[in-house]
Amino acid sequence: MSDQEVDSLIQLFAAIEGGYAFWSREISSRGAQETLQRIRASQYSESENGIVGIRKRLELKSAAQLQEEIVQAGGFFLTPADHDWPAQLNDLVAPPLALVGKGERTCLSVAGKSLAIVGTRNPTDYGKRIAGDFALAAVERDWCIVSGGAYGIDAVAHQGALTGSGVTMAILAGGLDFNYPAGNQRLFEEIALRGLLLSEVMPSVRAEPFRFLTRNRLIAALSQGTIVVEAAYRSGSLRTAREAADLMRLVMAVPGAITSPASEGCHRLIAERSAELVTSIAEVMELVNPLGSE
């Protein structure tokens, strides 16, 4: 990718919210330079695809300023043309235009052998133990753990992977300068040292509720399988499971007590036959390695 193409892409990346299938297709087919020129020449409908807001945001910062913002945050700009771009993201209807990463970029080399562990922000002691144990056992088998860096199951899964000296990736809903939630700042710092933080927005962008939903598709796409440890009946983790199922990825759920509200979402997935019931990492491995390749 030429320098001019990268400059155009970073400007589009900063101006366009993630999850727009239209813009993913446009940039993939036309290239970033041509798409940027067409936007500035008003060649797109004013009433579609957020074009008015995009055009305004394009005038805020130059490509050089955006590059500097990423460098100042300690990050790097990852494009679909880069050799270490996770190819599984291209399975999405709306692949990210690019990503901002921070940490050990070499971790991207193991992204093809990843498991997502997700769940409630208010887990029980049982849920914490399961999430931590599963993550630890997975990295001991050389699997990477992917999650969203949130309180609860996400944080425990990341910590379990780090405890096992394994690779873990946190997919953030906000920018690197505003790691959310703030209470997990030490965890994010540790992940950046030994794993990888990835974001679909510029470092200065704050997390918003809708960005958590668009972020979930990245967690699902990056992982060969998604394990829901504990989730309430309407938990956001179920959205990640649905995204994984839409991508024909393996979905697994850990059962809990039938009286536990924290496990209602897991039981719902199992009852609907939307997820495989798993009670141990051995069962997970049997599902992700059906031919006994371990």
N, C-alpha and C positions, 0 to 999 in steps of 0.2 A: 504494500500500500504506500503510495507516494506521500510526501509531507503535506501536500495540498489537500489530499484526500483525508488524511488524519485531522488536519485543521478543520475541514468542513464537518467531519464526523463529530468532533468534540463539541462544536457549536450546536449541532443538531441534538446531540446527547444532552446538553445542558438545557435545551429549549423544549424538548419533547418528553412528556411523561411516559414511563414504561407501560407496556401492555397494549399499545396501539398497533393492531395487526396491519393497518393500512400503511403506516410509516415504516414498519419493518419490511414490508414488501417493496415499497417505493425505493428505499435506500439499498436494499439487496439487489434490485433489478437495475436501477438507474445509476447507483453510486451516490456517495454523499455530496460530491461537488455539484453534480447536476441537480440533485434534489434541493440543495440549498439555493442554487440559482433560480430554480422554478418557484420556490417559496417567495424569494425576494422580488421576483418579477410578477407576483400575483397570478400565477398560473394554476392555483388550486382554488376550489370553491370557498368562499368566505364563510359559509355556514357549516362546513364539515371538518371533522378531525382536529378541532381546536386550533385552527390555523391563525386566528386573530391573536390569541395568547402566545402562540409560538413565535409569530413575527415580532411581537413586542420583546419577548425574552431574548431573541437573537441580537437585539441592539444593546443589551446590558453589558456584555463583556466580549473582548476579542478572544480569538483562539489562544493567543499567547498568554493572556490573563487567566484563562481557564486551565491551561497547562500548568501555570505557576501555582494556581490554587491547589491542584492535585499534589504537586511536589511539596508544597508547604505543609500539607496534611500528612506527608510521609507515604503517599500512595503512588500508584502507577495506573496508566490508562491501558485497558485491555480491549482489543478490538477483535471482531470475528476473523480478520485476516491474519492475526498472530498465530504462530505455530502451536502455542499452548492454550488457545481458546478451547473451552470444553465443548466438544462437538455435540454432545447430547442436548445442549441448549437449543440447537437448531431444530429439534423436534417440536418445539412450541409453535402454536399458531402465531404468537407475537414474540419472537425471540428478542432479547435485549439488543439495543443498537450497539451497545458496548458495556463495559463494566469498569468500576474503579476498585482496585484491590490494594490491600495493605498487608504486608507480612511476607511469608516465605512463598514466593511465586512458584517455586519448584513443586509446591503442593498440588498445583494444577495437573501435574503428571499422573496423579493417582485419582483424579476426579472420576475416572471411569469405573472405579471400584469403590463406590460410596454408598452408604446407608444413611437415610434421614431418620432421626429420632425426634419426634415432636409430641406435644401434649399441653396440658393445662398449665396456666401460670400459678395455680394454687394446688399443687399436688399433695397427696397424702405421703406419709413416710414410706408406705408400700411403693407408691409411684416413683419416689426419689430413688429408692433402692434398686428397683427394676431398671430405671433409665441409666443409672450409673453403672450397674453391673453389665447391662447389655453393651453400653458404649465401650467399657474397658475390655470386655471379652472380644468385641468386634475388632478393635485396633490391634489386639494381640494376634488376630488372624489377618492383619495387614489390610483391614478395611478402613476407609476414611469416614468420619462421622460428620454429617451435615445437619445444621439446625439453624434456628433464627435468632439466637442470642438473647431471647426473652428471659424473664424470670421463670422459675419453676422447672419443668421438664427440660426445656431447651438448655438452660444453664447447667443443669446436672449432667446432661448428656455431653456437653462440651468439656466439662470438668472431668468426667469419667475418661474421655479420650486423652486428655492431657495427663491424667494420672498414669495412664498406661503408656506414656511417651509416644502416643500415636498422633495421627494427623486429624485435625478437625477444621471445618470451615463454617464461619458464621455469616449468614446472608442477612444483611441489615436492611431495615426499612427506611433509614435515613442516611445522611452523609457521615463521612469519617470524622468530621469535626464535632458531630453531635450524636455520638454513639448512644443509642437508646436501648434499654433504660440506663439512666446514669448510675444506678446502683450496681450495675455489672461492669463498671469501668475497669476494675482490676482484671476481671475475666477477659475483657476485650484486649487489654494490654498483653496478657499472657498468650492469647490466641495469636495476636500479631507477631509475637516473638517466635512462636513454635508452630503456628498454623497459618490461617489466612482469613482475612475479613474481605467480604465482597459486597458491593453496593451498586444499585442501578441508577444512583443519583450523584450529583456533585457533592463534594465534602461539606459545603455550606448549607445544604438542604436539610431541613428538619423532618423528622418522621411525622407522618400524618396517618390517620386511621386507614384511608384508602390504600396507602402504600404498603401496608402490611398484607393486604389481600393480593396485590400484584406481586409482591415479594414471594408469596407462597408458591407461585408457579415455578419460580427459580429453584426453590428447595426441592420440589418434586422432580423437576427435570434433571437436576444435577445428580440425582440418586438413582441407583438401580432398584432400590426398594425403600418404602417408607414405613416406619414402625410407629404406630400411635400407642403411647404407653398409658396415659390417662387423659380423658377428654370429656367435658360435660356434653350434654345432649346437643347444644348448639355451639360448640367450641369452634374457634377459628382453625384449629388443627384438622377438623374434618374437611375444611376447604382444601388443605394441602393434600389430604388423602384423595379427594375427588379429582384434584389436578393430576395426581400421580396415576389414578385409574384411567383418566382420559388419555394419558400418554402411554397407556398399556404397560405401566410400570407395576411392579409387585406392591401390594398394599397389605400390611400386617397389623393386627391389633392385639394388645395384651388384655386378657380378661381381668376383671376385679371382682370384688364382692357385689352380689346382685343388689345390695342395699346402698351401695356407694354412688352418690351423684357424680363423683369424679370419674367414674367409669361408664356412665350411661352412653356417652358417645362411642366408646369402644364396643360396647355391647350392641349398639345400633348398627355399626358397620358389620359386625359378625353376623347378626340376625338377618341383615339384608344381603348377606353373602358378597359384600363389597370388600371384605378383608379376610385374610387367612388368620385363624386363631393361632397365636404363638405363645408359648409359656417358657421358652428357654432360648438362649443364643444358638444352641445346637439345632433347634427346629428352624430358626431363621436361616442358618447356614444350609440346611437341607433344601430350603426353598430357593435361595439365591444361587446355590450350587447343586442343581437337581441331578447332575451326573456324578456327584461325589468328587468333584475336581479338587477339593481340599486335600 
